[in-house]
Amino acid sequence: MVDTDRITGAAKELGGKVQGALGDVTGSHRDSAEGRLREAGGRAENLYGQAKDTARDFADDAYEYAEDAYERGGHYLRRGSREVSHQVAEYPLASLLIAGAVGFGLGLLVNATRD
């Protein structure tokens, strides 16, 4: 999507070129100077529109990347949950011992930070 500032800026720049060229041909310093001024203003507006387009494209790309990462994270979470459930069902005693050891370790960490 092209920003409207780019279109109006290009039109003003072209108009300024034409006015400046006509001022040069007719010898009118006033028209020549006004034309160059309009050309510069149009160029600045065009560049502003280009910057807005670039920022919009960057934001769109960042959004798509974040959305993709979110979807992949959810997929990995579901897959990991299924795998843990499968391992717990297959090895209930080992799972219980591991959970107890992790709980004991967390208890030591929490208690150590309070002292």
VOZA-245217 format. One record per residue (C-alpha): residue number from 1; residue in three letters; x, y, z. Coordinates in Angstrom, 2 decimals. Example, Ala and Ser with C-alpha at 12.3 -4.5 7.8 and 13.67 -1.06 7.14 Angstrom:
BEGIN
(1 'ALA' (12.30 -4.50 7.80))
(2 'SER' (13.67 -1.06 7.14))
//
This chain:
BEGIN
(1 'MET' (0.00 0.00 0.00))
(2 'VAL' (1.44 3.33 -1.06))
(3 'ASP' (1.10 6.22 1.35))
(4 'THR' (-0.84 9.28 0.10))
(5 'ASP' (2.06 11.53 1.13))
(6 'ARG' (4.17 9.80 -1.51))
(7 'ILE' (1.60 10.52 -4.22))
(8 'THR' (0.98 14.15 -3.28))
(9 'GLY' (4.69 14.70 -2.73))
(10 'ALA' (5.52 13.34 -6.18))
(11 'ALA' (2.83 15.54 -7.72))
(12 'LYS' (4.12 18.65 -5.93))
(13 'GLU' (7.67 17.79 -6.91))
(14 'LEU' (6.68 17.45 -10.58))
(15 'GLY' (4.66 20.67 -10.42))
(16 'GLY' (7.61 22.45 -8.88))
(17 'LYS' (9.93 21.19 -11.62))
(18 'VAL' (7.55 22.41 -14.28))
(19 'GLN' (7.10 25.81 -12.61))
(20 'GLY' (10.86 26.17 -12.12))
(21 'ALA' (11.56 25.24 -15.73))
(22 'LEU' (8.93 27.70 -16.98))
(23 'GLY' (10.42 30.38 -14.74))
(24 'ASP' (13.85 29.66 -16.22))
(25 'VAL' (12.49 29.82 -19.78))
(26 'THR' (10.52 33.03 -19.24))
(27 'GLY' (13.25 34.61 -17.14))
(28 'SER' (10.99 34.99 -14.11))
(29 'HIS' (13.20 34.61 -11.06))
(30 'ARG' (10.13 34.56 -8.82))
(31 'ASP' (8.51 31.60 -10.63))
(32 'SER' (11.84 29.82 -10.82))
(33 'ALA' (12.42 30.19 -7.06))
(34 'GLU' (8.84 29.23 -6.18))
(35 'GLY' (9.11 26.20 -8.44))
(36 'ARG' (12.34 25.05 -6.79))
(37 'LEU' (10.74 25.58 -3.38))
(38 'ARG' (7.66 23.52 -4.35))
(39 'GLU' (9.94 20.84 -5.79))
(40 'ALA' (11.91 20.61 -2.54))
(41 'GLY' (8.72 20.52 -0.47))
(42 'GLY' (7.29 17.80 -2.68))
(43 'ARG' (10.49 15.78 -2.43))
(44 'ALA' (10.40 16.09 1.38))
(45 'GLU' (6.76 14.98 1.49))
(46 'ASN' (7.55 12.06 -0.80))
(47 'LEU' (10.43 10.99 1.45))
(48 'TYR' (8.15 11.29 4.49))
(49 'GLY' (5.64 9.00 2.77))
(50 'GLN' (8.39 6.51 1.95))
(51 'ALA' (9.48 6.50 5.59))
(52 'LYS' (5.90 5.85 6.71))
(53 'ASP' (5.60 2.99 4.20))
(54 'THR' (8.85 1.48 5.46))
(55 'ALA' (7.74 1.74 9.09))
(56 'ARG' (4.35 0.18 8.23))
(57 'ASP' (6.04 -2.68 6.36))
(58 'PHE' (8.40 -3.27 9.28))
(59 'ALA' (5.50 -3.32 11.75))
(60 'ASP' (3.57 -5.76 9.56))
(61 'ASP' (6.59 -8.06 9.31))
(62 'ALA' (7.15 -7.90 13.08))
(63 'TYR' (3.49 -8.73 13.70))
(64 'GLU' (3.63 -11.73 11.37))
(65 'TYR' (6.83 -12.95 13.02))
(66 'ALA' (5.33 -12.62 16.50))
(67 'GLU' (2.14 -14.38 15.41))
(68 'ASP' (4.15 -17.23 13.90))
(69 'ALA' (6.28 -17.53 17.05))
(70 'TYR' (3.13 -17.60 19.21))
(71 'GLU' (1.60 -20.37 17.11))
(72 'ARG' (4.81 -22.41 17.17))
(73 'GLY' (5.09 -21.92 20.95))
(74 'GLY' (1.56 -23.21 21.44))
(75 'HIS' (2.30 -26.19 19.22))
(76 'TYR' (5.46 -27.05 21.19))
(77 'LEU' (3.61 -26.62 24.50))
(78 'ARG' (0.86 -29.03 23.45))
(79 'ARG' (3.40 -31.50 22.11))
(80 'GLY' (5.47 -31.29 25.32))
(81 'SER' (2.38 -31.76 27.49))
(82 'ARG' (1.43 -34.89 25.57))
(83 'GLU' (4.97 -36.25 25.91))
(84 'VAL' (5.09 -35.59 29.66))
(85 'SER' (1.67 -37.23 30.10))
(86 'HIS' (2.88 -40.24 28.14))
(87 'GLN' (6.06 -40.55 30.25))
(88 'VAL' (4.14 -40.19 33.53))
(89 'ALA' (1.68 -42.89 32.44))
(90 'GLU' (4.51 -45.19 31.38))
(91 'TYR' (6.79 -44.62 34.40))
(92 'PRO' (4.63 -43.47 37.34))
(93 'LEU' (7.11 -44.31 40.13))
(94 'ALA' (10.06 -42.55 38.42))
(95 'SER' (7.82 -39.55 37.73))
(96 'LEU' (6.81 -39.37 41.38))
(97 'LEU' (10.44 -39.51 42.53))
(98 'ILE' (11.47 -36.80 40.05))
(99 'ALA' (8.58 -34.57 41.10))
(100 'GLY' (9.53 -35.05 44.76))
(101 'ALA' (13.18 -34.19 44.07))
(102 'VAL' (12.19 -31.07 42.13))
(103 'GLY' (9.84 -30.01 44.93))
(104 'PHE' (12.54 -30.58 47.55))
(105 'GLY' (15.02 -28.52 45.48))
(106 'LEU' (12.54 -25.67 45.07))
(107 'GLY' (11.86 -25.76 48.80))
(108 'LEU' (15.58 -25.40 49.51))
(109 'LEU' (15.85 -22.48 47.10))
(110 'VAL' (12.87 -20.67 48.58))
(111 'ASN' (14.07 -21.26 52.12))
(112 'ALA' (17.63 -20.18 51.27))
(113 'THR' (16.46 -16.82 49.92))
(114 'ARG' (14.55 -15.99 53.11))
(115 'ASP' (17.53 -16.43 55.43))
//
